[in-house]
Amino acid sequence: MFPPYGEGMKSRLSLIPPGVLTAGAISVTVFAWASAFVSIRSAGAAYSPGALALGRLLAASVVLVVLLLIRREGLPPREARRGIVVSGLVWFGGYMVALNWGERLVDAGTAALLVNIGPILMALLAARLLGEALPPRLLAGMGVSFVGAVVVGLSMSSGEGSSTSVLGVVLCLLAAVAYASGVVAQKPALSFGTPLQITAFSCLTGTAACLPFAGQLVAELPTAPLSATLNMVYLGVVPTALAFTTWSYALSRMPASKLGATTYAVPAIVVGLSWLFLGEIPAWLTLLGGVLCLAGVAVSRHRPKAGAPDGPRSAPRRPENADT
């Protein structure tokens, strides 16, 4: 008899240290989300904000439902459904529409600056609602990264003749709040369901919330360039279906505030990707901001060496099951 589907994969994954798997999941998420900013610039020129969000979520839903069927994961437990609904509505649905709309009204630098308030809000909400600690090292790292995000945002902002829409600023701030709120709502749900279940059903919830934009999507699809449509599909498959699942995996294994701090690497990676694929040579100020973002992430993720004196040492405890 052959082993049940997925058992072989599970046994192989069990040989990998959990820390390595978590770090890999974080890396996939950060790079995929960074690439999304490049793809949105193409797709957003042909699709309206709601239509782009719906098309992206539809593509992601197809992939996630197929994975659910392959892995034979059924409906999530009842205890997880509240978090799924909240996360699906405010993060998968509200965040994407608000960000797509906001980026049409303000320049990319301003949008990036405002959205990067999200990790700070996430840490505060996680401390207030989930009881997570806010160690000084985490706060210091987030502070350094936020300064870096400000520098990147200012260096990318349009020059003379640029205008900042009040509505655009409000929409980007709403996107940041939706991002932070969705993550904090998702964290407790992961105690009851698998990362794939939470991601898939949150995505389906967001898709249902965006169905009012179906008419716009149908009208814009025939006239949109193929490159814009392919970028919309890519946004659904990689930055949404794949990266939101790896994010959920990492979130199930570490505090929301600490994981949120790692997303400050996104602006630095966006700068590098734009340089590599779009030929946009960054100014020295942009590079400085990117370095600060990465430095802040490194500070927030740093752990004191084992055996480093954190305070008064206590005598080593004898293992309870020791028999000699």
C-alpha positions, 0 to 999 in steps of 0.5 A: 500500500502507498502512504496517504498523499502528503505523508512523504512530504510531511516526513521530509519536512520534519527533518528540516529544523522549524526555524529554517522552515519559518525563515524560508516562509518569511523570505518567500513572503517578503520577496513575493510581496515586493514583486507585487509592487512592480506588477501592480504598476503594469496591471493598475494602468489597465484595470480599475482598483476594484476590478484589479482586486477581484481579478487577483483574488479570483486567480488566487482562489482557484489555486488555493481551492485546488490545493485544498482539494489535493491536500484533502483539507476540509472546512476550517473549525468553527473557532477559526471562522470569525478570524477568517471572516474579519481577515478576509473582509478587511485584509484580502478585500478592503486592503487591496481595493484601498491600496489600488485606489490610493496609488492612483491618487498619490505618488508611489513614494507617498503610498509606500510611506503611508502603508509602512505604518502598518507594521507599527499599528500591527505591533500596537494592536497585537500588544493590546488585543493578543497580549504580545510583548513589545521588547525594546529591541523590536521597537528599536528595529521597527523605528530604524526601519520606519525611518528607512521607509520614510527616506525611501518614500521621500526619495521616490516622491514626485518632484515639482508639479506633483499633487497629493490627494487627501482622498489618496492619503486617506485610502493609503492609511485605510490600507495600512489599518486594514493590513494590521487589523487583518493580521491580528484577526488572523493570528488567533484563527491559526490556533485552530486551522491550518495555514492553508485553510485560513488563507484559502477561506480568507481569500474566498471571503475577500473574493465574495466581498469584491464581487460588486466589481465583477461588471468592471472586470468583465468590461475591462478584460477585453481591452486590457493589454495581455501584459496587464492581464498576466500581471494580474494573474501573477498577483493572484498566484504568487503574491496572494496564493503562495505568499499569503500562505507562507505568511500564515505559516510563519504567523502561526509560529511567531508573534504578529508584531515580530513578523510584521517587522520583517515586512520592512525589508519590502521597500529595499527589495522593491528598490532592487527589483525596480533597478533590475527589471525596470531599469530605474536606477535608485538615487543615493537617498533611496539606497540609504533608505533601503539599507536602513530598512534592512538594518532595522529588520536585522535589529528586530530579528537579532537574538542574544547569543545563547549563554549571554547574561540577560540577568541573574543566572539561576541554577540549572534545573534537573530534568524531570524525567532524569533517572540517573 
